């Protein structure tokens, strides 16, 4: 891969609402809670997928999820 190529999609120039997202969750004492991940620099972040198929392809068939709108 050349230095110009990226393995991830670049951010769009104009942000548009993503609509409903499939957000990975885990079980906890208070019910389900969003699953957090680490960025390459070690920061914590939540993720949302635009389709159930993308979530399953990335995290597997056993990953529970809920649907949330982007502002949530």
mmCIF file of the N, C-alpha and C atoms, coordinates in Angstrom:
data_MODEL
# 
_entry.id   MODEL 
# 
loop_
_atom_site.group_PDB 
_atom_site.id 
_atom_site.type_symbol 
_atom_site.label_atom_id 
_atom_site.label_alt_id 
_atom_site.label_comp_id 
_atom_site.label_asym_id 
_atom_site.label_entity_id 
_atom_site.label_seq_id 
_atom_site.pdbx_PDB_ins_code 
_atom_site.Cartn_x 
_atom_site.Cartn_y 
_atom_site.Cartn_z 
_atom_site.occupancy 
_atom_site.B_iso_or_equiv 
_atom_site.pdbx_formal_charge 
_atom_site.auth_seq_id 
_atom_site.auth_comp_id 
_atom_site.auth_asym_id 
_atom_site.auth_atom_id 
_atom_site.pdbx_PDB_model_num 
ATOM 1   N N  . UNK A 1 1  ? 0.852   -1.172  0.000  1.00 0.00 ? 1  UNK A N  1 
ATOM 2   C CA . UNK A 1 1  ? 0.000   0.000   0.000  1.00 0.00 ? 1  UNK A CA 1 
ATOM 3   C C  . UNK A 1 1  ? 0.896   1.234   0.000  1.00 0.00 ? 1  UNK A C  1 
ATOM 4   N N  . UNK A 1 2  ? 0.608   2.177   -0.849 1.00 0.00 ? 2  UNK A N  1 
ATOM 5   C CA . UNK A 1 2  ? 1.406   3.397   -0.899 1.00 0.00 ? 2  UNK A CA 1 
ATOM 6   C C  . UNK A 1 2  ? 1.042   4.300   0.277  1.00 0.00 ? 2  UNK A C  1 
ATOM 7   N N  . UNK A 1 3  ? 1.914   5.271   0.629  1.00 0.00 ? 3  UNK A N  1 
ATOM 8   C CA . UNK A 1 3  ? 1.619   6.153   1.759  1.00 0.00 ? 3  UNK A CA 1 
ATOM 9   C C  . UNK A 1 3  ? 0.337   6.954   1.592  1.00 0.00 ? 3  UNK A C  1 
ATOM 10  N N  . UNK A 1 4  ? -0.119  7.131   0.346  1.00 0.00 ? 4  UNK A N  1 
ATOM 11  C CA . UNK A 1 4  ? -1.328  7.920   0.102  1.00 0.00 ? 4  UNK A CA 1 
ATOM 12  C C  . UNK A 1 4  ? -2.583  7.104   0.380  1.00 0.00 ? 4  UNK A C  1 
ATOM 13  N N  . UNK A 1 5  ? -2.512  5.785   0.217  1.00 0.00 ? 5  UNK A N  1 
ATOM 14  C CA . UNK A 1 5  ? -3.678  4.927   0.413  1.00 0.00 ? 5  UNK A CA 1 
ATOM 15  C C  . UNK A 1 5  ? -3.948  4.747   1.904  1.00 0.00 ? 5  UNK A C  1 
ATOM 16  N N  . UNK A 1 6  ? -5.212  4.565   2.240  1.00 0.00 ? 6  UNK A N  1 
ATOM 17  C CA . UNK A 1 6  ? -5.616  4.334   3.622  1.00 0.00 ? 6  UNK A CA 1 
ATOM 18  C C  . UNK A 1 6  ? -6.418  3.050   3.683  1.00 0.00 ? 6  UNK A C  1 
ATOM 19  N N  . UNK A 1 7  ? -6.307  2.330   4.800  1.00 0.00 ? 7  UNK A N  1 
ATOM 20  C CA . UNK A 1 7  ? -7.074  1.107   4.956  1.00 0.00 ? 7  UNK A CA 1 
ATOM 21  C C  . UNK A 1 7  ? -8.505  1.397   5.410  1.00 0.00 ? 7  UNK A C  1 
ATOM 22  N N  . UNK A 1 8  ? -8.771  2.631   5.820  1.00 0.00 ? 8  UNK A N  1 
ATOM 23  C CA . UNK A 1 8  ? -10.106 3.008   6.267  1.00 0.00 ? 8  UNK A CA 1 
ATOM 24  C C  . UNK A 1 8  ? -10.675 4.063   5.321  1.00 0.00 ? 8  UNK A C  1 
ATOM 25  N N  . UNK A 1 9  ? -11.994 4.164   5.312  1.00 0.00 ? 9  UNK A N  1 
ATOM 26  C CA . UNK A 1 9  ? -12.635 5.196   4.505  1.00 0.00 ? 9  UNK A CA 1 
ATOM 27  C C  . UNK A 1 9  ? -12.335 6.559   5.108  1.00 0.00 ? 9  UNK A C  1 
ATOM 28  N N  . UNK A 1 10 ? -12.054 7.555   4.287  1.00 0.00 ? 10 UNK A N  1 
ATOM 29  C CA . UNK A 1 10 ? -11.828 8.904   4.824  1.00 0.00 ? 10 UNK A CA 1 
ATOM 30  C C  . UNK A 1 10 ? -13.138 9.507   5.311  1.00 0.00 ? 10 UNK A C  1 
ATOM 31  N N  . UNK A 1 11 ? -13.027 10.493  6.175  1.00 0.00 ? 11 UNK A N  1 
ATOM 32  C CA . UNK A 1 11 ? -14.215 11.212  6.626  1.00 0.00 ? 11 UNK A CA 1 
ATOM 33  C C  . UNK A 1 11 ? -14.803 11.966  5.451  1.00 0.00 ? 11 UNK A C  1 
ATOM 34  N N  . UNK A 1 12 ? -16.128 12.006  5.342  1.00 0.00 ? 12 UNK A N  1 
ATOM 35  C CA . UNK A 1 12 ? -16.727 12.775  4.247  1.00 0.00 ? 12 UNK A CA 1 
ATOM 36  C C  . UNK A 1 12 ? -16.506 14.264  4.451  1.00 0.00 ? 12 UNK A C  1 
ATOM 37  N N  . UNK A 1 13 ? -16.441 14.991  3.339  1.00 0.00 ? 13 UNK A N  1 
ATOM 38  C CA . UNK A 1 13 ? -16.265 16.448  3.417  1.00 0.00 ? 13 UNK A CA 1 
ATOM 39  C C  . UNK A 1 13 ? -17.449 17.088  4.130  1.00 0.00 ? 13 UNK A C  1 
ATOM 40  N N  . UNK A 1 14 ? -18.638 16.636  3.793  1.00 0.00 ? 14 UNK A N  1 
ATOM 41  C CA . UNK A 1 14 ? -19.848 17.131  4.444  1.00 0.00 ? 14 UNK A CA 1 
ATOM 42  C C  . UNK A 1 14 ? -20.430 16.014  5.281  1.00 0.00 ? 14 UNK A C  1 
ATOM 43  N N  . UNK A 1 15 ? -20.655 16.297  6.552  1.00 0.00 ? 15 UNK A N  1 
ATOM 44  C CA . UNK A 1 15 ? -21.252 15.279  7.419  1.00 0.00 ? 15 UNK A CA 1 
ATOM 45  C C  . UNK A 1 15 ? -22.748 15.222  7.146  1.00 0.00 ? 15 UNK A C  1 
ATOM 46  N N  . UNK A 1 16 ? -23.233 14.025  6.899  1.00 0.00 ? 16 UNK A N  1 
ATOM 47  C CA . UNK A 1 16 ? -24.659 13.819  6.696  1.00 0.00 ? 16 UNK A CA 1 
ATOM 48  C C  . UNK A 1 16 ? -25.136 12.842  7.759  1.00 0.00 ? 16 UNK A C  1 
ATOM 49  N N  . UNK A 1 17 ? -26.368 12.960  8.213  1.00 0.00 ? 17 UNK A N  1 
ATOM 50  C CA . UNK A 1 17 ? -26.858 12.036  9.220  1.00 0.00 ? 17 UNK A CA 1 
ATOM 51  C C  . UNK A 1 17 ? -26.758 10.585  8.746  1.00 0.00 ? 17 UNK A C  1 
ATOM 52  N N  . UNK A 1 18 ? -26.305 9.729   9.625  1.00 0.00 ? 18 UNK A N  1 
ATOM 53  C CA . UNK A 1 18 ? -26.158 8.317   9.289  1.00 0.00 ? 18 UNK A CA 1 
ATOM 54  C C  . UNK A 1 18 ? -27.487 7.576   9.395  1.00 0.00 ? 18 UNK A C  1 
ATOM 55  N N  . UNK A 1 19 ? -28.468 8.164   10.055 1.00 0.00 ? 19 UNK A N  1 
ATOM 56  C CA . UNK A 1 19 ? -29.734 7.472   10.266 1.00 0.00 ? 19 UNK A CA 1 
ATOM 57  C C  . UNK A 1 19 ? -29.609 6.505   11.429 1.00 0.00 ? 19 UNK A C  1 
ATOM 58  N N  . UNK A 1 20 ? -30.354 5.424   11.381 1.00 0.00 ? 20 UNK A N  1 
ATOM 59  C CA . UNK A 1 20 ? -30.289 4.432   12.453 1.00 0.00 ? 20 UNK A CA 1 
ATOM 60  C C  . UNK A 1 20 ? -28.999 3.638   12.350 1.00 0.00 ? 20 UNK A C  1 
ATOM 61  N N  . UNK A 1 21 ? -28.373 3.395   13.508 1.00 0.00 ? 21 UNK A N  1 
ATOM 62  C CA . UNK A 1 21 ? -27.127 2.643   13.562 1.00 0.00 ? 21 UNK A CA 1 
ATOM 63  C C  . UNK A 1 21 ? -27.303 1.388   14.405 1.00 0.00 ? 21 UNK A C  1 
ATOM 64  N N  . UNK A 1 22 ? -26.577 0.349   14.078 1.00 0.00 ? 22 UNK A N  1 
ATOM 65  C CA . UNK A 1 22 ? -26.515 -0.871  14.868 1.00 0.00 ? 22 UNK A CA 1 
ATOM 66  C C  . UNK A 1 22 ? -25.317 -0.724  15.796 1.00 0.00 ? 22 UNK A C  1 
ATOM 67  N N  . UNK A 1 23 ? -25.577 -0.612  17.111 1.00 0.00 ? 23 UNK A N  1 
ATOM 68  C CA . UNK A 1 23 ? -24.539 -0.342  18.098 1.00 0.00 ? 23 UNK A CA 1 
ATOM 69  C C  . UNK A 1 23 ? -24.292 -1.612  18.915 1.00 0.00 ? 23 UNK A C  1 
ATOM 70  N N  . UNK A 1 24 ? -23.043 -2.106  18.938 1.00 0.00 ? 24 UNK A N  1 
ATOM 71  C CA . UNK A 1 24 ? -22.744 -3.295  19.729 1.00 0.00 ? 24 UNK A CA 1 
ATOM 72  C C  . UNK A 1 24 ? -22.911 -3.008  21.217 1.00 0.00 ? 24 UNK A C  1 
ATOM 73  N N  . UNK A 1 25 ? -23.506 -3.962  21.924 1.00 0.00 ? 25 UNK A N  1 
ATOM 74  C CA . UNK A 1 25 ? -23.749 -3.818  23.361 1.00 0.00 ? 25 UNK A CA 1 
ATOM 75  C C  . UNK A 1 25 ? -23.271 -5.073  24.088 1.00 0.00 ? 25 UNK A C  1 
ATOM 76  N N  . UNK A 1 26 ? -23.126 -4.908  25.406 1.00 0.00 ? 26 UNK A N  1 
ATOM 77  C CA . UNK A 1 26 ? -22.817 -6.053  26.265 1.00 0.00 ? 26 UNK A CA 1 
ATOM 78  C C  . UNK A 1 26 ? -23.766 -6.015  27.454 1.00 0.00 ? 26 UNK A C  1 
ATOM 79  N N  . UNK A 1 27 ? -23.967 -7.163  28.069 1.00 0.00 ? 27 UNK A N  1 
ATOM 80  C CA . UNK A 1 27 ? -24.847 -7.257  29.238 1.00 0.00 ? 27 UNK A CA 1 
ATOM 81  C C  . UNK A 1 27 ? -24.123 -6.747  30.469 1.00 0.00 ? 27 UNK A C  1 
ATOM 82  N N  . UNK A 1 28 ? -24.878 -6.109  31.335 1.00 0.00 ? 28 UNK A N  1 
ATOM 83  C CA . UNK A 1 28 ? -24.331 -5.620  32.599 1.00 0.00 ? 28 UNK A CA 1 
ATOM 84  C C  . UNK A 1 28 ? -25.395 -5.685  33.666 1.00 0.00 ? 28 UNK A C  1 
ATOM 85  N N  . UNK A 1 29 ? -25.042 -5.325  34.883 1.00 0.00 ? 29 UNK A N  1 
ATOM 86  C CA . UNK A 1 29 ? -26.004 -5.399  35.996 1.00 0.00 ? 29 UNK A CA 1 
ATOM 87  C C  . UNK A 1 29 ? -27.216 -4.488  35.800 1.00 0.00 ? 29 UNK A C  1 
ATOM 88  N N  . UNK A 1 30 ? -27.054 -3.414  35.047 1.00 0.00 ? 30 UNK A N  1 
ATOM 89  C CA . UNK A 1 30 ? -28.165 -2.483  34.829 1.00 0.00 ? 30 UNK A CA 1 
ATOM 90  C C  . UNK A 1 30 ? -28.834 -2.695  33.480 1.00 0.00 ? 30 UNK A C  1 
ATOM 91  N N  . UNK A 1 31 ? -28.586 -3.831  32.839 1.00 0.00 ? 31 UNK A N  1 
ATOM 92  C CA . UNK A 1 31 ? -29.136 -4.087  31.512 1.00 0.00 ? 31 UNK A CA 1 
ATOM 93  C C  . UNK A 1 31 ? -28.027 -4.071  30.487 1.00 0.00 ? 31 UNK A C  1 
ATOM 94  N N  . UNK A 1 32 ? -28.340 -3.643  29.269 1.00 0.00 ? 32 UNK A N  1 
ATOM 95  C CA . UNK A 1 32 ? -27.287 -3.604  28.245 1.00 0.00 ? 32 UNK A CA 1 
ATOM 96  C C  . UNK A 1 32 ? -26.653 -2.221  28.204 1.00 0.00 ? 32 UNK A C  1 
ATOM 97  N N  . UNK A 1 33 ? -25.395 -2.204  27.840 1.00 0.00 ? 33 UNK A N  1 
ATOM 98  C CA . UNK A 1 33 ? -24.651 -0.955  27.736 1.00 0.00 ? 33 UNK A CA 1 
ATOM 99  C C  . UNK A 1 33 ? -23.813 -0.992  26.465 1.00 0.00 ? 33 UNK A C  1 
ATOM 100 N N  . UNK A 1 34 ? -23.560 0.174   25.899 1.00 0.00 ? 34 UNK A N  1 
ATOM 101 C CA . UNK A 1 34 ? -22.764 0.249   24.671 1.00 0.00 ? 34 UNK A CA 1 
ATOM 102 C C  . UNK A 1 34 ? -21.380 -0.334  24.924 1.00 0.00 ? 34 UNK A C  1 
ATOM 103 N N  . UNK A 1 35 ? -20.892 -1.050  23.951 1.00 0.00 ? 35 UNK A N  1 
ATOM 104 C CA . UNK A 1 35 ? -19.547 -1.623  24.026 1.00 0.00 ? 35 UNK A CA 1 
ATOM 105 C C  . UNK A 1 35 ? -18.570 -0.573  23.502 1.00 0.00 ? 35 UNK A C  1 
ATOM 106 N N  . UNK A 1 36 ? -17.526 -0.290  24.250 1.00 0.00 ? 36 UNK A N  1 
ATOM 107 C CA . UNK A 1 36 ? -16.526 0.690   23.840 1.00 0.00 ? 36 UNK A CA 1 
ATOM 108 C C  . UNK A 1 36 ? -15.303 -0.005  23.277 1.00 0.00 ? 36 UNK A C  1 
ATOM 109 N N  . UNK A 1 37 ? -14.626 0.674   22.376 1.00 0.00 ? 37 UNK A N  1 
ATOM 110 C CA . UNK A 1 37 ? -13.435 0.160   21.721 1.00 0.00 ? 37 UNK A CA 1 
ATOM 111 C C  . UNK A 1 37 ? -12.316 1.164   21.910 1.00 0.00 ? 37 UNK A C  1 
ATOM 112 N N  . UNK A 1 38 ? -11.096 0.776   21.546 1.00 0.00 ? 38 UNK A N  1 
ATOM 113 C CA . UNK A 1 38 ? -9.937  1.667   21.636 1.00 0.00 ? 38 UNK A CA 1 
ATOM 114 C C  . UNK A 1 38 ? -9.532  2.132   20.242 1.00 0.00 ? 38 UNK A C  1 
ATOM 115 N N  . UNK A 1 39 ? -9.207  3.404   20.124 1.00 0.00 ? 39 UNK A N  1 
ATOM 116 C CA . UNK A 1 39 ? -8.669  3.943   18.872 1.00 0.00 ? 39 UNK A CA 1 
ATOM 117 C C  . UNK A 1 39 ? -7.199  3.540   18.783 1.00 0.00 ? 39 UNK A C  1 
ATOM 118 N N  . UNK A 1 40 ? -6.558  3.709   17.633 1.00 0.00 ? 40 UNK A N  1 
ATOM 119 C CA . UNK A 1 40 ? -5.132  3.387   17.530 1.00 0.00 ? 40 UNK A CA 1 
ATOM 120 C C  . UNK A 1 40 ? -4.254  4.146   18.540 1.00 0.00 ? 40 UNK A C  1 
ATOM 121 N N  . UNK A 1 41 ? -4.710  5.314   18.987 1.00 0.00 ? 41 UNK A N  1 
ATOM 122 C CA . UNK A 1 41 ? -3.943  6.086   19.964 1.00 0.00 ? 41 UNK A CA 1 
ATOM 123 C C  . UNK A 1 41 ? -4.345  5.783   21.401 1.00 0.00 ? 41 UNK A C  1 
ATOM 124 N N  . UNK A 1 42 ? -5.269  4.837   21.598 1.00 0.00 ? 42 UNK A N  1 
ATOM 125 C CA . UNK A 1 42 ? -5.637  4.405   22.939 1.00 0.00 ? 42 UNK A CA 1 
ATOM 126 C C  . UNK A 1 42 ? -6.866  5.057   23.537 1.00 0.00 ? 42 UNK A C  1 
ATOM 127 N N  . UNK A 1 43 ? -7.489  6.000   22.827 1.00 0.00 ? 43 UNK A N  1 
ATOM 128 C CA . UNK A 1 43 ? -8.708  6.628   23.337 1.00 0.00 ? 43 UNK A CA 1 
ATOM 129 C C  . UNK A 1 43 ? -9.893  5.684   23.254 1.00 0.00 ? 43 UNK A C  1 
ATOM 130 N N  . UNK A 1 44 ? -10.877 5.888   24.098 1.00 0.00 ? 44 UNK A N  1 
ATOM 131 C CA . UNK A 1 44 ? -12.094 5.075   24.072 1.00 0.00 ? 44 UNK A CA 1 
ATOM 132 C C  . UNK A 1 44 ? -13.105 5.689   23.122 1.00 0.00 ? 44 UNK A C  1 
ATOM 133 N N  . UNK A 1 45 ? -13.819 4.843   22.389 1.00 0.00 ? 45 UNK A N  1 
ATOM 134 C CA . UNK A 1 45 ? -14.831 5.333   21.460 1.00 0.00 ? 45 UNK A CA 1 
ATOM 135 C C  . UNK A 1 45 ? -15.932 4.296   21.304 1.00 0.00 ? 45 UNK A C  1 
ATOM 136 N N  . UNK A 1 46 ? -17.132 4.773   21.057 1.00 0.00 ? 46 UNK A N  1 
ATOM 137 C CA . UNK A 1 46 ? -18.245 3.891   20.721 1.00 0.00 ? 46 UNK A CA 1 
ATOM 138 C C  . UNK A 1 46 ? -18.303 3.785   19.203 1.00 0.00 ? 46 UNK A C  1 
ATOM 139 N N  . UNK A 1 47 ? -18.841 2.703   18.707 1.00 0.00 ? 47 UNK A N  1 
ATOM 140 C CA . UNK A 1 47 ? -18.974 2.538   17.262 1.00 0.00 ? 47 UNK A CA 1 
ATOM 141 C C  . UNK A 1 47 ? -20.418 2.207   16.926 1.00 0.00 ? 47 UNK A C  1 
ATOM 142 N N  . UNK A 1 48 ? -20.798 2.522   15.704 1.00 0.00 ? 48 UNK A N  1 
ATOM 143 C CA . UNK A 1 48 ? -22.107 2.174   15.187 1.00 0.00 ? 48 UNK A CA 1 
ATOM 144 C C  . UNK A 1 48 ? -21.959 1.737   13.748 1.00 0.00 ? 48 UNK A C  1 
ATOM 145 N N  . UNK A 1 49 ? -22.714 0.745   13.347 1.00 0.00 ? 49 UNK A N  1 
ATOM 146 C CA . UNK A 1 49 ? -22.661 0.214   11.990 1.00 0.00 ? 49 UNK A CA 1 
ATOM 147 C C  . UNK A 1 49 ? -23.940 0.576   11.259 1.00 0.00 ? 49 UNK A C  1 
ATOM 148 N N  . UNK A 1 50 ? -23.835 0.832   9.973  1.00 0.00 ? 50 UNK A N  1 
ATOM 149 C CA . UNK A 1 50 ? -25.000 1.230   9.190  1.00 0.00 ? 50 UNK A CA 1 
ATOM 150 C C  . UNK A 1 50 ? -25.870 0.054   8.781  1.00 0.00 ? 50 UNK A C  1 
ATOM 151 N N  . UNK A 1 51 ? -25.412 -1.168  9.008  1.00 0.00 ? 51 UNK A N  1 
ATOM 152 C CA . UNK A 1 51 ? -26.245 -2.341  8.722  1.00 0.00 ? 51 UNK A CA 1 
ATOM 153 C C  . UNK A 1 51 ? -25.869 -3.477  9.667  1.00 0.00 ? 51 UNK A C  1 
ATOM 154 N N  . UNK A 1 52 ? -26.831 -4.368  9.888  1.00 0.00 ? 52 UNK A N  1 
ATOM 155 C CA . UNK A 1 52 ? -26.569 -5.543  10.717 1.00 0.00 ? 52 UNK A CA 1 
ATOM 156 C C  . UNK A 1 52 ? -25.512 -6.428  10.068 1.00 0.00 ? 52 UNK A C  1 
ATOM 157 N N  . UNK A 1 53 ? -25.507 -6.486  8.739  1.00 0.00 ? 53 UNK A N  1 
ATOM 158 C CA . UNK A 1 53 ? -24.527 -7.314  8.030  1.00 0.00 ? 53 UNK A CA 1 
ATOM 159 C C  . UNK A 1 53 ? -23.104 -6.821  8.284  1.00 0.00 ? 53 UNK A C  1 
ATOM 160 N N  . UNK A 1 54 ? -22.904 -5.506  8.318  1.00 0.00 ? 54 UNK A N  1 
ATOM 161 C CA . UNK A 1 54 ? -21.568 -4.959  8.575  1.00 0.00 ? 54 UNK A CA 1 
ATOM 162 C C  . UNK A 1 54 ? -21.136 -5.238  10.007 1.00 0.00 ? 54 UNK A C  1 
ATOM 163 N N  . UNK A 1 55 ? -22.059 -5.126  10.952 1.00 0.00 ? 55 UNK A N  1 
ATOM 164 C CA . UNK A 1 55 ? -21.741 -5.437  12.342 1.00 0.00 ? 55 UNK A CA 1 
ATOM 165 C C  . UNK A 1 55 ? -21.347 -6.904  12.470 1.00 0.00 ? 55 UNK A C  1 
ATOM 166 N N  . UNK A 1 56 ? -22.127 -7.791  11.882 1.00 0.00 ? 56 UNK A N  1 
ATOM 167 C CA . UNK A 1 56 ? -21.852 -9.222  11.957 1.00 0.00 ? 56 UNK A CA 1 
ATOM 168 C C  . UNK A 1 56 ? -20.536 -9.577  11.275 1.00 0.00 ? 56 UNK A C  1 
ATOM 169 N N  . UNK A 1 57 ? -20.260 -8.978  10.131 1.00 0.00 ? 57 UNK A N  1 
ATOM 170 C CA . UNK A 1 57 ? -19.012 -9.266  9.419  1.00 0.00 ? 57 UNK A CA 1 
ATOM 171 C C  . UNK A 1 57 ? -17.795 -8.827  10.231 1.00 0.00 ? 57 UNK A C  1 
ATOM 172 N N  . UNK A 1 58 ? -17.949 -7.781  11.024 1.00 0.00 ? 58 UNK A N  1 
ATOM 173 C CA . UNK A 1 58 ? -16.828 -7.247  11.796 1.00 0.00 ? 58 UNK A CA 1 
ATOM 174 C C  . UNK A 1 58 ? -16.683 -7.911  13.158 1.00 0.00 ? 58 UNK A C  1 
ATOM 175 N N  . UNK A 1 59 ? -17.799 -8.120  13.859 1.00 0.00 ? 59 UNK A N  1 
ATOM 176 C CA . UNK A 1 59 ? -17.737 -8.588  15.244 1.00 0.00 ? 59 UNK A CA 1 
ATOM 177 C C  . UNK A 1 59 ? -18.267 -9.999  15.462 1.00 0.00 ? 59 UNK A C  1 
ATOM 178 N N  . UNK A 1 60 ? -18.831 -10.618 14.431 1.00 0.00 ? 60 UNK A N  1 
ATOM 179 C CA . UNK A 1 60 ? -19.312 -11.993 14.556 1.00 0.00 ? 60 UNK A CA 1 
ATOM 180 C C  . UNK A 1 60 ? -20.791 -12.093 14.849 1.00 0.00 ? 60 UNK A C  1 
ATOM 181 N N  . UNK A 1 61 ? -21.315 -13.294 14.690 1.00 0.00 ? 61 UNK A N  1 
ATOM 182 C CA . UNK A 1 61 ? -22.753 -13.521 14.827 1.00 0.00 ? 61 UNK A CA 1 
ATOM 183 C C  . UNK A 1 61 ? -23.242 -13.493 16.277 1.00 0.00 ? 61 UNK A C  1 
ATOM 184 N N  . UNK A 1 62 ? -22.357 -13.643 17.244 1.00 0.00 ? 62 UNK A N  1 
ATOM 185 C CA . UNK A 1 62 ? -22.775 -13.654 18.648 1.00 0.00 ? 62 UNK A CA 1 
ATOM 186 C C  . UNK A 1 62 ? -22.849 -12.270 19.282 1.00 0.00 ? 62 UNK A C  1 
ATOM 187 N N  . UNK A 1 63 ? -22.455 -11.228 18.548 1.00 0.00 ? 63 UNK A N  1 
ATOM 188 C CA . UNK A 1 63 ? -22.444 -9.880  19.099 1.00 0.00 ? 63 UNK A CA 1 
ATOM 189 C C  . UNK A 1 63 ? -23.856 -9.314  19.176 1.00 0.00 ? 63 UNK A C  1 
ATOM 190 N N  . UNK A 1 64 ? -24.297 -8.992  20.378 1.00 0.00 ? 64 UNK A N  1 
ATOM 191 C CA . UNK A 1 64 ? -25.616 -8.358  20.558 1.00 0.00 ? 64 UNK A CA 1 
ATOM 192 C C  . UNK A 1 64 ? -25.526 -6.894  20.144 1.00 0.00 ? 64 UNK A C  1 
ATOM 193 N N  . UNK A 1 65 ? -26.635 -6.326  19.698 1.00 0.00 ? 65 UNK A N  1 
ATOM 194 C CA . UNK A 1 65 ? -26.651 -4.924  19.295 1.00 0.00 ? 65 UNK A CA 1 
ATOM 195 C C  . UNK A 1 65 ? -28.033 -4.339  19.518 1.00 0.00 ? 65 UNK A C  1 
ATOM 196 N N  . UNK A 1 66 ? -28.077 -3.028  19.528 1.00 0.00 ? 66 UNK A N  1 
ATOM 197 C CA . UNK A 1 66 ? -29.344 -2.301  19.572 1.00 0.00 ? 66 UNK A CA 1 
ATOM 198 C C  . UNK A 1 66 ? -29.302 -1.274  18.453 1.00 0.00 ? 66 UNK A C  1 
ATOM 199 N N  . UNK A 1 67 ? -30.463 -0.781  18.058 1.00 0.00 ? 67 UNK A N  1 
ATOM 200 C CA . UNK A 1 67 ? -30.526 0.255   17.025 1.00 0.00 ? 67 UNK A CA 1 
ATOM 201 C C  . UNK A 1 67 ? -30.737 1.590   17.712 1.00 0.00 ? 67 UNK A C  1 
ATOM 202 N N  . UNK A 1 68 ? -29.867 2.538   17.370 1.00 0.00 ? 68 UNK A N  1 
ATOM 203 C CA . UNK A 1 68 ? -29.956 3.886   17.901 1.00 0.00 ? 68 UNK A CA 1 
ATOM 204 C C  . UNK A 1 68 ? -29.794 4.886   16.778 1.00 0.00 ? 68 UNK A C  1 
ATOM 205 N N  . UNK A 1 69 ? -30.375 6.065   16.937 1.00 0.00 ? 69 UNK A N  1 
ATOM 206 C CA . UNK A 1 69 ? -30.140 7.114   15.956 1.00 0.00 ? 69 UNK A CA 1 
ATOM 207 C C  . UNK A 1 69 ? -28.803 7.777   16.309 1.00 0.00 ? 69 UNK A C  1 
ATOM 208 N N  . UNK A 1 70 ? -28.180 8.414   15.336 1.00 0.00 ? 70 UNK A N  1 
ATOM 209 C CA . UNK A 1 70 ? -26.845 8.982   15.506 1.00 0.00 ? 70 UNK A CA 1 
ATOM 210 C C  . UNK A 1 70 ? -26.718 9.918   16.716 1.00 0.00 ? 70 UNK A C  1 
ATOM 211 N N  . UNK A 1 71 ? -27.677 10.829  16.975 1.00 0.00 ? 71 UNK A N  1 
ATOM 212 C CA . UNK A 1 71 ? -27.513 11.729  18.128 1.00 0.00 ? 71 UNK A CA 1 
ATOM 213 C C  . UNK A 1 71 ? -27.454 11.004  19.475 1.00 0.00 ? 71 UNK A C  1 
ATOM 214 N N  . UNK A 1 72 ? -28.060 9.828   19.556 1.00 0.00 ? 72 UNK A N  1 
ATOM 215 C CA . UNK A 1 72 ? -28.058 9.090   20.834 1.00 0.00 ? 72 UNK A CA 1 
ATOM 216 C C  . UNK A 1 72 ? -26.656 8.688   21.202 1.00 0.00 ? 72 UNK A C  1 
# 
